[in-house]
Amino acid sequence: MSTTQMERTAFDTTTRQASAVTAVTARVAGATTLTSTVPKELVHRSAVAEVLLTDWARVDDTHFRVTAQWPRGHSFFTPVADGYHDPLIACETIRQIGILLGHAEFGVPLGHQFVIWDLDIAVRPEHLMVGYAPAALSIDVTCTEITRRGGKLAGLRIEAVFHRDGHVVATGTGSYSCLAPAVYQRVRGDHTVGGDWHRLPLISPAAPQSVGRMSPMDVVLSPTGEEACWQLRVDTRHPVLFEHPVDHIPGTVLIEAARQATAAVLGRSSYLPLALTNRFKRYVELDAPCMIEARLLDDAASPSEQTVLVTARQAGEPVFSATVTAGSHGL
């Protein structure tokens, strides 16, 4: 399983301040719409540049409309398969939506942790091409499986439909649980930021093009000498994958490992993931090796698609699994 860390600032008037800013900017002479991001604290980001969401509105108690923007170019979520937006940016968008709504609409205080259990996305390539402007998205969100303890949110599932220029460009779902700081401390023990544990040294990356990347800095797999088996490469200095201090390996790193392992198994330096299903089974620690294995499945929906199963183990125990469906787009 995976959690997201966050800044421990008080959850007082953040959302009301954001609304006030929106109201003020709307009165600027000549302006029809002025766009800014939601507060970074509400999506557990340290850098404003990594915030993808721009606004949200409540439709009713379980339905919301969120707006977002995908840049034409991003330092990590770069265009894939000769000009498509990286589908993994949709995974990050869903992660941010879940946390935003948890804080702003369901009353989860800042300082609480979110434990993500699953995260799935599927894209429609015909509407996914990078254009001459950033992709402006309107996202219909439904919250289901809402559970509370003592009147406080304990967890929920979100289902999202991404619209771009009036067309559905992606769909996705994900679920999480919420942990109060004291509970998180009991669960994690010494494995918290500043605890009595040590990160493993950084190991060598696989050849970037063999795993579908251009820069060695972005490679999260290291060869082991065994076919279709790697050690997870963990560079805590990476400005996107490790965007702020953490006490475990973020889910984004595991999803990226699944994408890269798929590229290696298929022997493709560039491909378009059409769908990803991700299951987080337990925390993946920074002080022990994590092994990644991948194998091609024979259950693809069409002859133009290929599906790969990726699994991760740490100390012999399964910690993560994913299926990645690759289309014929790319090399």
KEVEX-917950 format. One record per residue: x, y, z of N, C-alpha, C in turn. Coordinates in pm, whole numbers, padded with zeros to 5 digits, always signed. Atoms other than C-alpha are relative to their C-alpha. Last residue first. Example, Ala and Ser with C-alpha at 12.3 -4.5 7.8 and 13.67 -1.06 7.14 Angstrom:
<sites>
-00082-00119-00006+01367-00106+00714-00077+00109+00073+00089-00119+00000+01230-00450+00780+00090+00120+00000
</sites>
This chain:
<sites>
-00102+00078+00068+00792+00222-03142+00003-00143+00052-00139-00011-00041+00484+00425-03059+00091-00092-00077-00061-00131+00023+00115+00343-03078+00143+00000+00048-00096+00012+00110+00025-00029-03094+00071+00133-00028+00055-00004+00134-00142-00013-02755+00110-00009-00104-00068-00087+00097+00001-00126-02423-00069-00008-00135+00041+00033+00136-00206-00266-02138+00059+00101-00096-00017-00113+00092-00033-00251-01799-00039-00051-00140+00009+00046+00138-00133-00479-01515+00003+00124-00089+00061-00085+00102-00007-00389-01172-00015-00078-00129+00017+00066+00129+00100-00550-00847-00071+00096-00095+00065-00080+00105+00242-00422-00520-00017-00087-00123+00030-00135-00048+00381-00542-00187-00079+00082-00101+00054-00087+00105+00412-00919-00225-00041+00135+00057+00145-00022-00008+00632-01061+00054-00048+00087-00116+00074+00118+00041+00979-01211+00005-00150+00014+00000-00019+00101-00105+01153-00938+00204-00085-00124-00029-00101-00049-00094+01008-00695-00051+00006-00097+00117-00016+00071-00127+00819-00808-00357+00110+00065+00083-00110-00047-00083+00685-00621-00660-00001-00077+00132+00013+00023-00144+00470-00761-00939+00124+00050+00072-00119-00041-00074+00414-00655-01300-00026-00021+00148+00021+00003-00144+00164-00825-01531+00133+00031+00068-00111+00048-00081+00194-00721-01895-00040+00006+00147+00017-00023-00144-00084-00679-02148+00111-00067+00078-00078+00097-00078-00040-00637-02523-00013+00036+00148-00033-00032-00138-00281-00464-02762+00082-00112+00063-00086-00118+00000-00316-00462-03142+00043+00042+00142-00134+00033+00050-00447-00819-03148+00097+00118+00003-00005-00002+00146-00739-00713-02925+00142-00032-00045+00136-00013+00055-00853-00752-02563-00001-00001-00152+00028-00134+00054-00517-00882-02446-00134+00003-00069+00143-00028-00007-00534-01210-02249-00034+00140-00050+00058+00031+00132-00197-01364-02335-00149+00029-00004+00121+00081-00009+00003-01213-02052-00056-00022-00139+00103-00029+00099+00361-01090-02080-00116-00096+00019+00020+00105+00102+00567-01119-01765-00116+00038-00090+00105-00027+00099+00719-00873-01518-00009-00117-00097+00004+00102+00104+00925-00888-01200-00116+00031-00095+00107-00018+00099+01028-00608-00964+00011-00110-00104-00025+00066+00127+01236-00668-00648-00124+00011-00089+00131+00037+00056+01234-00427-00355+00025-00054-00141+00019+00013+00146+01556-00403-00154-00143-00041-00035-00012+00140+00041+01525-00288+00211-00021-00009-00151-00123+00058-00054+01571+00050+00382+00016-00148-00032-00118-00057+00064+01324+00262+00182+00130-00069+00043-00094-00074-00082+01022+00054+00276+00121+00047-00081-00126+00042+00056+00730-00043+00057+00108+00088+00063-00104-00101+00018+00416-00008+00265+00125-00064-00060-00060-00040-00126+00158-00279+00204+00104+00108-00027+00031+00099-00102-00071-00423-00064+00056+00035+00137-00102-00024-00101-00093-00146-00322-00034-00085+00123+00044+00044-00132-00288-00260-00628+00116+00015+00098-00105+00003-00102-00251-00083-00963-00059-00038+00135+00066+00031-00126-00455-00124-01282+00110-00021+00104-00082+00048-00110-00320+00053-01588-00090-00031+00118+00066+00023-00129-00487+00111-01924+00102-00049+00101+00143-00025+00017-00394+00236-02271-00076-00015+00130+00083+00081-00089-00023+00269-02196-00148+00037-00017+00109-00071-00066+00126+00427-02510-00074-00096+00092+00133+00059+00020+00464+00294-02619-00102+00082+00077+00108-00098-00013+00822+00409-02666-00132-00071-00026-00055-00120-00060+01149+00215-02633-00104+00109+00020+00044-00121+00069+00971-00112-02694+00054+00123+00073-00110-00042+00087+01120-00452-02610-00033+00125-00079+00049-00009+00137+00784-00574-02476+00112+00037-00098+00051+00131+00039+00939-00694-02150-00046+00000-00146-00111+00094+00013+01148-00376-02118-00048-00136-00048-00080-00036+00116+00859-00139-02190+00112-00100-00023+00078+00036+00118+00641-00326-01941+00077+00032-00127-00015+00144+00016+00911-00300-01674-00077-00050-00122-00132+00027+00054+00919+00077-01731+00023-00150-00021-00007-00051+00137+00542+00122-01688+00134-00036-00064+00084+00086+00082+00534-00102-01381+00005+00043-00147-00073+00125+00017+00829+00085-01228-00078-00097-00088-00101-00023+00102+00644+00410-01294+00083-00125-00024+00072-00006+00127+00347+00277-01098+00099+00022-00115+00038+00137+00035+00582+00178-00816-00076-00004-00132-00123+00071+00039+00745+00522-00807-00034-00142-00044-00037-00045+00134+00404+00693-00808+00124-00072-00050+00070+00081+00100+00302+00480-00509+00036+00039-00141+00131-00046+00046+00564+00653-00297-00061-00091-00106-00005-00024+00145+00848+00451-00140-00139+00040-00048+00018+00124+00075+00841+00493+00238+00005+00035-00149-00055+00109-00081+00920+00755+00504-00017-00136-00066+00093+00110-00024+00876+01061+00282+00069-00108+00083-00052+00111-00082+01039+01402+00239-00107-00104+00030-00018-00048-00136+00890+01607-00049+00047-00118+00086+00026-00143+00005+00865+01573-00429+00014+00066+00137-00015-00027-00143+01022+01230-00426-00010+00151+00019+00035+00127-00067+00898+01111-00765+00012+00012+00151+00142+00030+00020+00898+01471-00889-00041-00127+00075+00087-00111-00039+01228+01628-00777-00149-00024-00019+00078-00030+00120+01427+01303-00773-00106+00105+00033-00027-00138+00044+01665+01330-00475-00084+00038-00122+00081-00092-00080+01516+01019-00309+00027+00147-00033-00078-00123-00009+01658+00808-00592-00084+00104+00072+00067-00103-00079+01517+00459-00543+00093+00120+00017-00103-00103-00021+01604+00195-00801-00066+00122+00062+00053-00136+00007+01373-00104-00770+00110+00099+00036+00015-00060-00133+01573-00418-00825-00052+00141-00019-00081-00117-00033+01504-00583-01157-00011+00029+00150-00008-00019-00145+01367-00906-01303+00097+00113+00029+00128-00054-00047+01250-00966-01660-00005+00012+00152+00094-00051+00100+01555-01184-01735-00129+00044+00066+00107+00093+00032+01796-01220-01444-00095+00065-00099-00060+00113+00070+02124-01028-01433-00100-00108-00035-00045+00100-00097+01985-00797-01166+00077-00113-00065-00011+00140+00044+01936-00481-01373+00051-00091+00112-00142+00032+00009+01827-00160-01194+00013-00147-00036-00035+00141+00000+01481-00010-01242+00150-00017-00013+00025+00052-00135+01356+00339-01146+00028-00151+00008+00009+00146+00001+01494+00529-01446-00013-00052+00143+00140+00041-00010+01413+00903-01443-00018-00152+00004+00056-00050-00124+01769+01021-01368-00142-00051+00024-00028+00096-00108+01901+00798-01647-00061+00042+00133-00103-00041-00095+01723+01032-01892+00024-00108+00104-00110-00068+00069+01534+00933-02208+00116+00030+00094-00031-00134-00048+01290+00676-02071+00116+00058-00080+00091-00103+00049+01115+00374-02224+00024+00140+00054+00119-00004-00085+01275+00098-02020-00090+00117-00035+00050+00137-00017+01543-00011-02268-00125-00004+00087+00088+00036+00111+01582+00353-02373-00055-00142+00011+00128-00071+00008+01709+00447-02027-00091-00044-00112-00015-00090+00115+01973+00171-01992-00133+00072-00024+00004+00069+00128+01898+00026-01648+00022+00102-00111+00124+00013+00077+01999+00246-01359+00014-00095-00118-00012-00040+00141+02287+00188-01115-00133-00019-00073-00061+00100+00087+02215+00176-00743-00008+00045-00145+00052-00006+00135+02152+00451-00485+00076-00098-00089-00075-00084+00094+02247+00346-00133-00061-00007-00141-00099+00074+00076+01969+00200+00083+00078+00095-00091+00030+00030+00140+01798+00441+00317+00111-00084-00060-00094-00054+00098+01864+00420+00691-00040-00043-00141-00016+00091+00113+01634+00373+00989+00085+00071-00105-00128+00071-00010+01586+00529+01333+00009-00108-00109-00008+00116-00087+01308+00775+01252+00136-00069-00007-00084-00030-00115+01344+01125+01102+00015-00117+00097-00103-00097+00036+01051+01072+00867+00077+00038+00125+00058-00129+00031+00867+00767+00997+00114+00094-00036-00009-00034+00142+00972+00404+00996-00082+00126-00032-00121-00077+00027+01036+00380+01371+00010+00047-00145-00106+00022-00098+00675+00275+01434+00120+00089-00027-00132-00009+00062+00477+00300+01110+00114-00024+00098-00012+00091+00114+00138+00182+01230+00144-00005-00051+00004+00137-00051+00163+00347+01572+00021-00100-00113-00123+00023-00077+00277+00677+01419+00004-00142+00054-00108+00020+00096-00003+00660+01162+00132-00030+00071+00018+00134+00056-00257+00613+01438+00113-00030-00097-00035+00096-00106-00125+00917+01626-00012-00143-00051-00144+00006-00027-00124+01127+01306+00039-00103+00105-00040-00113-00084-00483+01036+01212+00148-00014+00034-00058+00031-00129-00514+00783+00930+00036+00129+00073-00059-00116-00067-00741+00808+00625+00050-00041+00138+00039-00013-00140-00817+00517+00391+00071+00122+00058-00098-00027-00104-00800+00523+00013-00065-00006+00137+00055+00000-00136-00969+00415-00306+00110+00025+00100-00098+00027-00104-00907+00480-00675-00066+00004+00136+00056+00022-00134-01093+00508-01002+00113-00026+00097-00086+00056-00103-01025+00622-01355-00073-00016+00131+00081+00034-00117-01163+00732-01688+00094-00061+00104-00048+00102-00093-00985+00911-01970-00105-00027+00105-00140+00031+00033-01029+01140-02272+00055-00109+00091-00060+00077-00109-01409+01169-02274+00140-00040-00043-00016+00144+00023-01487+01437-02531+00057-00067+00125+00129+00065+00018-01628+01789-02487+00006-00150-00021+00066-00054+00120-01296+01964-02543-00130-00074-00031-00087-00098+00066-01136+01739-02283-00067+00044-00129+00048-00057+00127-01348+01544-02036+00100+00103-00051-00075-00116+00047-01207+01315-01765-00055+00045-00135+00010-00003+00146-01450+01075-01594+00061+00133-00046-00021-00124+00074-01359+00998-01234-00014-00021-00149+00010+00041+00140-01466+00739-00979-00002+00128-00083+00042-00099+00099-01357+00804-00622-00001-00064-00137-00044+00026+00136-01353+00550-00341-00047+00115-00089+00098-00006+00109-01378+00633+00026+00065-00044-00130-00045+00041+00132-01208+00616+00364-00110+00016-00102-00099+00108-00014-01225+00682+00737+00052-00046-00135-00024+00082+00118-01403+01018+00723+00110-00102+00028-00110-00048+00085-01496+01142+01068+00024-00096-00115+00039-00117+00077-01833+01099+01245+00108+00056-00091+00017-00112-00092-01687+00864+01503-00035+00129-00071-00014+00049-00137-01568+00640+01224-00008+00120+00094-00035-00095-00106-01682+00710+00870+00014-00073+00131+00009+00054-00135-01699+00507+00548+00047+00107+00100-00039-00096-00102-01777+00626+00196-00019-00062+00138-00063+00078-00108-01787+00338-00051+00050+00090+00112+00076+00116-00044-01865+00588-00329+00075-00068+00115-00058+00063-00118-01752+00935-00436-00092-00112+00048+00100+00060-00088-01839+01041-00791+00072-00069+00115-00047+00090-00105-01614+01280-00982-00119-00048+00084+00116+00034-00081-01683+01450-01315+00041-00108+00099+00002+00136-00051-01358+01595-01447-00122-00019+00089+00113-00005-00092-01331+01900-01671-00026-00144+00043+00083+00116-00032-00987+01912-01830-00114+00038+00094+00092-00045-00104-00789+02182-02009-00104-00110+00023+00129+00069+00002-00501+02023-02201-00083+00048+00118+00018+00104-00103-00220+02276-02233-00139-00060-00008+00028-00063-00129-00209+02460-02567-00010-00111+00104-00077-00124-00002-00078+02370-02913-00029+00083+00125+00037-00103+00096-00195+02011-02877+00090+00122+00010-00044-00131-00047-00062+01698-02712-00030+00103-00108-00116-00063+00063-00267+01404-02834+00033+00135+00064-00111-00013-00094-00501+01233-02586+00122+00070-00060+00015-00131-00062-00839+01261-02760+00118+00035+00091+00042-00097+00102-00797+00977-03012-00016+00141+00057-00110-00064+00074-00594+00786-02754-00044+00108-00096+00049+00008+00137-00885+00715-02519+00098+00077-00088+00001-00121+00083-00736+00647-02177-00056-00030-00138+00008+00042+00140-00789+00396-01895-00014+00126-00084+00038-00097+00103-00692+00449-01532-00009-00069-00136+00011+00050+00137-00677+00244-01214-00033+00115-00095+00011-00116+00088-00562+00325-00859+00006-00051-00144+00004+00034+00142-00581+00087-00565-00017+00127-00080+00007+00145+00018-00516+00088-00191+00001-00043-00145+00061+00036+00128-00404+00445-00121+00009-00151-00020-00055+00129+00040-00340+00526+00245-00072-00045-00126+00089+00072+00090-00401+00897+00311+00071-00127-00046-00060+00072+00111-00230+01055+00612-00108-00072-00081+00040+00140+00011-00367+01318+00848+00061-00061-00126-00078+00077-00095-00169+01637+00908-00039-00145+00004-00137+00005+00044-00428+01859+00742+00084-00065+00111-00094-00108-00038-00766+01770+00881+00135-00017-00070-00120+00064-00052-01008+01545+00684+00102+00110+00034-00045-00045-00129-01330+01746+00655+00120-00071+00059+00034+00101-00100-01510+01563+00376+00065+00026+00135+00143+00032+00001-01528+01848+00123-00041-00101+00107+00086-00117+00022-01196+02034+00138-00149-00031+00012-00020-00116-00086-00969+01773+00296-00113+00103-00013-00007+00044-00139-01093+01448+00146+00014+00117+00095+00137+00016-00049-01194+01627-00173-00002-00049+00144+00070-00129-00002-00840+01752-00230-00139-00015+00059-00048-00071-00118-00685+01417-00135-00069+00135+00014+00043+00069-00121-00895+01219-00381+00041+00075+00125+00144-00019-00019-00850+01475-00658-00046-00064+00132+00024-00134-00051-00471+01480-00616-00148+00026+00025-00054-00009-00136-00445+01104-00651-00028+00137+00061+00095+00068-00088-00676+01113-00953+00048+00004+00145+00118-00085-00011-00455+01373-01120-00103-00063+00093-00031-00107-00095-00142+01170-01043-00119+00093+00019-00011+00061-00133-00294+00868-01216+00027+00106+00106+00138+00022-00043-00397+01088-01511-00002-00068+00138+00040-00128-00059-00035+01206-01535-00147-00007+00043-00028+00002-00143+00047+00838-01583-00029+00133+00067+00115+00043-00081-00135+00854-01916+00027-00003+00150-00035+00118-00078+00153+01061-02062-00119-00043+00085-00019-00029-00141+00001+01305-02309+00027-00131+00074+00115+00015-00087+00046+01170-02659+00035+00047+00142+00089-00115-00008+00299+01303-02912-00125-00015+00084+00002-00100+00107+00528+01040-03054-00117+00097+00010+00045+00059+00127+00455+00743-02829-00021+00106-00108-00040+00137+00033+00488+00942-02506-00051-00037-00139+00081+00065+00103+00482+01309-02405+00055-00137-00038-00028-00050+00135+00678+01379-02084-00092-00068-00102+00109+00057+00081+00537+01321-01738+00011+00054-00142+00003+00145-00016+00877+01388-01574-00109-00066-00086-00135+00052-00020+00986+01746-01647+00004-00151+00012-00021+00015-00144+00648+01832-01797+00136-00065+00019-00127+00061-00035+00564+01960-02144+00014-00003+00151-00053+00057+00125+00230+02039-02298+00132-00070+00024-00090-00083+00081+00097+02087-01946+00042-00070-00129-00121+00078+00028-00207+01897-01814+00090+00083-00092-00076-00032+00121-00465+02128-01661+00122-00090-00009-00144+00026-00007-00736+02046-01411+00064+00041-00131-00071-00040+00121-01099+02119-01332+00150-00017+00022-00136-00049-00022-01303+01929-01075+00058+00042-00134-00062-00029+00129-01678+01869-01074+00134+00069+00028-00077-00123+00007-01818+01696-00768+00052+00019-00142-00042-00031+00136-02072+01428-00682+00067+00138-00005-00093+00104+00048-02121+01261-00343+00050+00026-00142-00086+00054-00107-02292+01527-00130+00103-00101-00050+00078+00042-00116-02422+01721-00430+00095-00068+00097+00128+00018+00067-02273+01910-00724-00105-00045+00101+00088+00106-00048-01980+02046-00523-00128-00002-00083+00133-00045-00042-01732+02257-00718-00081-00122+00042+00097+00106-00023-01359+02225-00784-00133+00061+00044+00121-00041-00072-01074+02436-00916-00087-00122+00027+00020-00144+00004-00730+02435-01082-00124+00047+00074+00141-00039-00012-00592+02086-01024-00012+00152+00008+00069+00012+00128-00249+01987-01158-00143+00053+00004+00145+00005-00023-00026+02097-00870-00070+00002-00135+00046+00138+00012+00339+02007-00942-00149-00016+00027-00012+00047+00138+00445+02366-01018-00051-00142-00019+00120-00043+00073+00312+02477-00679+00002-00054-00142-00022-00095+00109+00589+02271-00523-00130+00034-00069-00083-00110-00052+00542+02106-00183+00017+00109-00104-00117-00034+00080+00251+01886-00288+00077+00111+00070-00124+00056-00054-00001+01718-00062+00118+00014-00095-00030+00118+00083-00312+01794-00271+00133-00063+00038+00119+00084+00011-00476+02038-00027+00019-00119-00092+00016+00078-00122-00140+02185+00075-00117-00097-00010-00084+00120+00007-00079+02292-00285-00014-00089+00123-00114-00005-00094-00371+02532-00271+00077-00130+00002+00051+00011-00137-00582+02490-00587+00120+00009+00095+00011+00135-00055-00411+02612-00901-00073+00005+00134-00112+00029-00089-00484+02940-01074-00017-00142+00050-00025+00135-00051-00701+03042-01366+00121-00002+00091-00140-00003-00039-00861+03376-01452+00029-00129+00074-00045+00102-00095-01188+03371-01641+00148+00018+00026+00113+00092-00001-01380+03648-01817+00029-00116+00093-00026+00143-00016-01136+03925-01734-00131-00078-00006-00025+00066+00126-01184+04271-01880+00019-00149+00010+00060-00059+00120-01150+04452-01551+00040-00078-00124-00101-00076+00073-01052+04221-01267-00059+00046-00133+00045-00138+00019-01370+04119-01085+00103+00085-00074+00108-00003+00098-01308+03746-01130-00047+00142-00028-00057-00001+00135-00974+03791-00956-00109+00006-00106-00068-00126+00028-01147+03895-00635+00051+00003-00143+00100-00105+00012-01394+03606-00630+00064+00133-00036+00074+00019+00125-01124+03351-00704-00099+00112-00021-00090-00039+00110-00903+03491-00428-00071-00012-00133-00006-00146+00000-01196+03468-00186+00089+00051-00112+00125-00050+00059-01258+03107-00283+00001+00152-00007-00007+00028+00143-00892+03022-00216-00125+00053-00070-00091-00097+00060-00913+03196+00120+00010-00019-00150+00074-00127+00008-01221+02992+00205+00087+00110-00059+00095+00005+00112-01036+02674+00111-00078+00129-00012-00066+00015+00129-00737+02755+00330-00098+00004-00116+00080-00073+00099-00931+02895+00624+00054-00016-00139+00090-00099-00056-00823+02663+00904-00085+00064-00108+00105-00010+00102-00652+02338+00824-00104+00098+00052+00137+00010-00050-00341+02389+01035-00098+00018-00113+00054-00132-00032-00009+02318+00869-00145-00014+00041+00084+00002-00119+00158+01980+00884-00040+00143+00040-00047-00099-00093+00286+01959+00527-00097+00008+00117+00046-00137+00020+00191+01636+00358+00059+00094+00103-00039-00087-00110+00286+01273+00306-00051+00140-00028-00055-00127+00044+00102+01036+00077+00029+00084+00123+00058-00119-00062+00054+00675+00164+00060+00123-00062-00077-00123+00013+00105+00360-00039-00069+00110+00075+00084-00118+00000+00000+00000+00000+00087+00123+00000
</sites>
